[in-house]
Amino acid sequence: MRYAFRLAELLGHSPDRRKRPGTIKAIVEHTGLDRHQVAALLKNEAKYIPLEALSKLCDYLIDHGHARASELPGALFAVKPENFWETLARRKSIEICVGVRQEESDSGNAWVVASDSVLVGEMLNGISTLGGNAKMIAPPSGEIEEEDRSQLAQPERLQQTLVWSPGHVALEESQGRARRVHEAFAGTQGDKALVCIGSVKSNPVAEMIFAEAFGCTPFASEDDLDDSSSRACPFFLRYRENDPKPDAASAGVQLSKNEKLDKPGIYYEQDNGKWVWAGGDRTTDAALVFYIYREPLGRIELVLSGFSGRATRLLAKTLASRSEEFWPPVYEEAGLQIGAYIVQYAVDEEETDLLETNLSAAPKVIKLSAEAIRRRIQRL
């Protein structure tokens, strides 16, 4: 069992190189600790911490109202997750965000599409059972001591949030709702996860997550860039002709003004900078799994995005049976872990049963290039 240091989480400190909230200076002035030591502790990089330093940090947290004396020093430590489902289940709060649609003729009702509902169900199942492994990890309920309950991976709060899918209300309303949902999540401290169900075609919160992760402007097209290597995201969703086409950094109709794309689907960038089509037609479908885990904050944002409804249902099956393919993350640096995967499916083009929740297709999980991600993180 490995442990993480939760100082940044308790303080609500974001280790973002673009922000300088003065946290380190305040701690140094109050405790007399070395500035570099404090920075390492905030990033969860320190190999050890002397008891004297731990005591001073506890005093700081108590004096500034970040924790009670009875909670320390235990509140400063958390168990590090060791697989995909545990990473989610160890969050105290999990928010699942789903896009909803509405007919113009029926303004009193809105609905979630069937494929997204299937994926939400699998997320709830995976979180609550650790992908079916909970019984192997935890002892029988009658044998659990009270002090051991905190070690079990189990969220204290599950919440569902609804946003408007593009094309069903005014674009400003759809994007405005997405901004408010994401800002509300990002603006509060705590050990938590935001799970976004759907692509930018159905859930605009996905665009907010990508934009914050890669430091670009959300809902701003990059189709007219001079070169595709300048795109903010290392993956790209090429809209179909009949899709809603909201402006997005992560989606559009061409990679750049000089690189046209005729084939709809999901594309991704390789180590050498070349973009490859992953799927999105009748015989080859594709889905994207993307998460960014800010470990010092205990905060994870996850996007589960099928290019089609069929790919979304297939992704639910893959998460149930192949979740180990999505861990460990493909890119890591101080305080930051990014998982980015394309799941490619060879499918039967005759499949038409929209109520089938147990679709089968051989998935090929492709890890996105760590180098492609690194190039973008270094530009921040």
C-alpha positions in Angstrom: 0.0 0.0 0.0 1.3 3.4 -1.0 0.4 6.8 0.5 0.1 10.3 -1.0 0.5 13.6 0.9 -2.6 15.7 0.8 -1.3 19.1 1.8 -2.3 20.8 -1.5 -5.8 19.2 -1.3 -6.4 20.5 2.3 -5.3 24.0 1.3 -7.1 24.0 -2.0 -3.8 24.8 -3.7 -3.5 24.2 -7.4 0.0 23.3 -8.5 -0.6 25.1 -11.8 2.4 26.9 -13.3 0.1 29.5 -14.7 -1.1 30.5 -11.2 0.8 31.9 -8.2 -1.6 32.0 -5.3 1.2 32.7 -2.7 0.6 29.5 -0.8 4.3 28.6 -0.5 5.2 32.0 0.9 2.4 31.9 3.5 3.5 28.5 4.8 7.2 29.4 4.9 6.5 32.6 6.8 4.4 30.8 9.4 6.4 27.6 9.8 10.0 28.6 9.0 10.3 25.6 6.7 12.5 25.7 3.6 10.7 27.0 0.5 11.9 24.1 -1.7 10.7 21.6 1.0 7.3 23.1 1.1 7.0 23.2 -2.7 7.9 19.5 -2.9 5.3 18.6 -0.2 2.6 20.6 -2.1 3.5 18.6 -5.3 3.6 15.3 -3.4 7.2 14.9 -4.5 8.9 14.7 -1.1 10.5 11.3 -0.3 10.1 11.8 3.5 9.0 14.4 6.0 10.7 15.0 9.4 8.4 14.9 12.4 9.2 18.5 13.3 8.2 19.6 9.8 5.0 17.6 10.0 4.2 19.2 13.4 4.7 22.7 12.0 2.5 22.0 9.0 -0.2 20.7 11.4 0.0 23.9 13.4 -0.4 25.9 10.2 -3.4 24.0 9.1 -5.1 24.4 12.5 -4.2 28.1 12.9 -5.6 28.9 9.5 -8.8 26.8 9.8 -8.0 24.2 7.2 -8.3 21.2 9.6 -9.1 20.4 13.2 -6.5 19.1 15.6 -8.4 15.9 16.0 -8.1 15.2 12.2 -4.3 15.6 12.1 -1.9 14.3 11.1 -4.1 11.6 9.5 -5.9 14.0 7.2 -2.6 14.8 5.5 -2.2 11.2 4.2 -4.3 9.2 1.6 -3.9 5.8 0.1 -2.7 6.0 -3.5 -4.9 4.2 -6.0 -3.5 1.2 -7.9 -5.9 0.8 -10.8 -8.5 2.6 -12.9 -11.6 1.9 -10.8 -9.9 2.5 -7.5 -8.7 5.9 -8.7 -12.3 6.9 -9.1 -13.8 5.1 -6.1 -11.3 6.7 -3.6 -12.7 10.1 -4.4 -15.0 11.4 -1.6 -17.3 13.0 -4.2 -18.1 11.9 -7.7 -20.1 14.0 -10.2 -21.3 12.3 -13.3 -22.2 14.8 -16.1 -24.5 13.8 -18.9 -25.8 15.7 -22.0 -29.5 15.9 -22.5 -31.6 16.6 -25.7 -34.9 18.2 -26.4 -37.4 18.4 -29.3 -38.4 21.9 -30.3 -42.0 20.8 -30.2 -41.8 19.5 -26.6 -40.1 22.1 -24.4 -41.4 20.5 -21.2 -39.3 17.3 -21.6 -35.7 16.4 -22.2 -34.0 13.0 -22.4 -30.7 11.2 -22.2 -29.8 9.0 -25.2 -29.8 5.2 -24.6 -26.1 4.7 -25.2 -25.1 7.3 -22.6 -27.5 5.7 -20.1 -25.7 2.4 -20.6 -22.4 4.0 -20.0 -23.6 5.7 -16.9 -24.8 2.4 -15.6 -21.4 0.8 -16.1 -19.7 3.7 -14.4 -21.9 3.3 -11.3 -21.3 -0.5 -11.4 -17.5 -0.1 -11.7 -17.2 2.5 -9.0 -19.4 0.6 -6.5 -17.7 -2.8 -7.1 -14.2 -1.7 -8.2 -14.9 -3.3 -11.5 -16.1 -6.5 -9.9 -13.1 -6.8 -7.5 -14.5 -5.3 -4.3 -15.2 -8.7 -2.7 -11.6 -9.7 -3.2 -10.3 -6.5 -1.6 -12.6 -6.1 1.4 -13.3 -8.6 4.2 -16.9 -9.6 4.9 -18.9 -6.6 6.3 -19.2 -8.1 9.7 -15.4 -8.3 10.1 -14.6 -4.7 9.2 -13.3 -2.7 12.1 -14.5 0.9 12.3 -10.9 2.2 11.9 -10.5 0.1 8.7 -13.6 1.5 6.9 -11.7 4.6 5.8 -9.3 2.3 3.9 -12.1 1.0 1.7 -12.5 2.6 -1.7 -16.0 4.0 -1.5 -17.2 7.6 -2.4 -19.3 9.4 0.2 -21.3 11.3 -2.4 -22.5 10.6 -5.9 -24.1 13.4 -7.9 -25.5 13.6 -11.4 -25.4 16.8 -13.4 -27.2 17.5 -16.7 -26.1 19.8 -19.4 -27.6 20.7 -22.8 -26.3 18.8 -25.9 -25.3 21.2 -28.7 -28.0 21.7 -31.3 -31.0 21.3 -29.0 -30.9 24.8 -27.4 -29.2 28.0 -28.3 -25.4 27.5 -28.5 -24.8 30.2 -25.9 -27.1 28.4 -23.4 -25.4 25.0 -24.0 -21.9 26.4 -23.6 -22.8 28.7 -20.7 -24.3 25.8 -18.8 -21.1 23.7 -19.4 -18.9 26.5 -18.2 -20.9 26.9 -15.0 -20.8 23.2 -14.3 -17.1 22.9 -14.8 -16.3 26.1 -13.0 -18.4 25.0 -10.0 -16.4 21.7 -9.9 -13.0 23.3 -10.4 -13.7 26.2 -8.0 -14.2 24.1 -4.9 -11.6 22.1 -3.0 -11.9 18.5 -2.0 -11.2 15.0 -3.0 -13.4 14.6 -6.0 -14.0 13.4 -9.6 -15.9 14.8 -12.5 -17.0 12.1 -15.0 -18.1 13.5 -18.4 -20.2 11.1 -20.5 -20.1 11.8 -24.2 -18.1 13.6 -26.8 -18.2 17.4 -27.5 -21.1 16.5 -29.9 -23.3 15.6 -26.9 -21.6 17.0 -23.8 -19.9 20.4 -24.0 -18.2 19.8 -20.6 -15.8 17.5 -22.4 -14.5 20.6 -24.2 -14.0 22.4 -20.9 -12.0 19.5 -19.5 -9.8 19.3 -22.6 -9.3 23.1 -22.7 -8.1 23.3 -19.1 -5.9 20.3 -19.4 -4.1 21.6 -22.5 -4.3 25.3 -21.8 -6.4 26.4 -24.7 -9.6 28.4 -25.2 -12.7 26.3 -25.0 -15.3 26.5 -27.8 -12.8 28.1 -30.2 -12.1 26.3 -33.5 -8.5 25.5 -34.5 -9.4 24.3 -38.0 -7.6 27.3 -39.5 -4.2 26.8 -37.9 -1.3 26.8 -40.2 -0.1 23.4 -39.1 -1.8 20.5 -37.2 1.2 20.2 -34.8 0.0 23.5 -33.3 -3.4 21.9 -32.2 -3.9 22.1 -28.5 -5.2 18.5 -28.1 -3.3 15.4 -29.3 -6.7 13.9 -30.5 -9.3 15.2 -32.8 -13.0 14.4 -33.5 -13.9 15.0 -37.1 -17.6 15.8 -37.3 -20.0 13.9 -39.7 -21.8 16.0 -42.2 -25.1 15.7 -40.3 -23.6 16.3 -36.8 -24.0 19.5 -34.9 -20.7 21.3 -35.4 -20.0 23.6 -32.4 -16.7 25.3 -32.5 -14.2 23.4 -30.4 -10.4 23.0 -29.9 -10.9 19.2 -29.8 -13.2 18.8 -32.8 -13.9 20.2 -36.2 -13.9 19.3 -39.9 -10.2 19.7 -40.7 -6.9 19.4 -38.9 -5.6 22.7 -40.2 -6.2 25.0 -43.1 -3.7 22.9 -45.1 -4.8 19.4 -44.0 -8.3 18.6 -45.0 -10.1 15.5 -43.7 -12.8 13.8 -45.7 -13.4 10.9 -43.3 -15.4 11.5 -40.1 -14.2 9.8 -36.9 -11.5 10.1 -34.2 -7.9 11.0 -35.1 -4.8 11.0 -32.8 -1.3 12.3 -33.1 1.7 9.9 -33.0 5.2 10.4 -31.7 6.4 11.6 -35.1 3.6 14.2 -35.4 1.6 12.2 -37.9 -2.2 12.1 -37.4 -3.9 8.7 -37.7 -7.6 7.9 -38.2 -8.8 5.5 -35.5 -12.3 4.8 -36.6 -15.8 6.2 -37.1 -17.4 4.4 -40.0 -19.7 1.3 -40.4 -17.0 -1.3 -39.9 -14.5 0.4 -37.6 -15.7 2.4 -34.7 -13.8 4.3 -32.0 -14.0 5.8 -28.5 -11.8 8.0 -26.4 -10.9 7.6 -22.7 -9.2 10.6 -21.3 -8.5 11.5 -17.7 -6.3 14.1 -15.9 -5.5 13.3 -12.3 -4.1 16.1 -10.1 -2.9 13.9 -7.3 -1.9 16.6 -4.8 -5.5 17.9 -5.0 -7.1 14.5 -5.1 -9.0 15.7 -8.2 -9.7 13.7 -11.3 -11.6 14.7 -14.5 -12.6 11.9 -16.8 -14.1 12.0 -20.3 -15.7 8.8 -21.8 -16.5 9.6 -25.5 -17.8 7.2 -28.1 -17.8 8.5 -31.7 -21.2 6.9 -32.2 -23.9 5.5 -30.0 -22.6 2.0 -30.9 -19.1 2.9 -29.8 -20.4 4.3 -26.5 -22.2 1.1 -25.7 -19.1 -0.9 -26.7 -17.0 1.3 -24.5 -19.2 0.4 -21.5 -18.5 -3.3 -22.2 -14.7 -2.6 -22.5 -14.7 -0.7 -19.1 -16.4 -3.7 -17.5 -14.0 -6.3 -18.9 -10.7 -4.5 -19.8 -10.4 -1.7 -17.3 -6.7 -2.7 -16.6 -5.9 -1.3 -20.1 -6.5 2.2 -18.8 -4.0 2.2 -16.0 -1.3 3.4 -15.4 -1.5 6.8 -17.0 0.4 7.4 -20.2 2.0 10.7 -19.0 3.2 11.7 -15.6 5.0 14.7 -14.2 5.1 16.4 -10.8 1.6 16.4 -9.4 -0.1 15.5 -12.7 -1.1 12.3 -14.4 -2.8 12.0 -17.8 -4.4 8.9 -19.2 -5.4 9.1 -22.9 -6.5 6.1 -24.9 -8.3 5.4 -28.1 -10.4 2.2 -28.2 -10.8 0.9 -31.7 -13.6 -1.6 -32.6 -14.0 -3.9 -35.6 -17.8 -4.1 -35.8 -20.6 -5.7 -37.7 -22.2 -3.0 -39.9 -25.5 -5.0 -39.7 -25.8 -4.3 -36.0 -29.0 -2.3 -35.5 -30.4 -3.3 -32.1 -30.4 0.0 -30.2 -31.6 -1.8 -27.0 -28.7 -4.2 -26.8 -26.6 -3.4 -23.7 -24.1 -6.2 -24.0 -22.6 -5.6 -27.5 -19.5 -7.6 -28.4 -16.6 -6.5 -30.5 -12.9 -7.1 -30.2 -11.5 -3.9 -28.7 -8.0 -2.6 -29.5 -6.8 -0.2 -26.8 -4.3 2.3 -28.2 -2.3 4.4 -25.7 -1.9 7.9 -27.0 1.6 9.2 -27.5 3.2 10.4 -24.2 5.5 12.5 -26.4 2.6 14.2 -28.1 1.1 15.0 -24.7 4.5 16.2 -23.4 4.9 18.6 -26.3 1.6 20.2 -25.4 2.2 20.3 -21.6 5.5 22.1 -22.2 3.7 24.8 -24.2 1.6 25.8 -21.2 
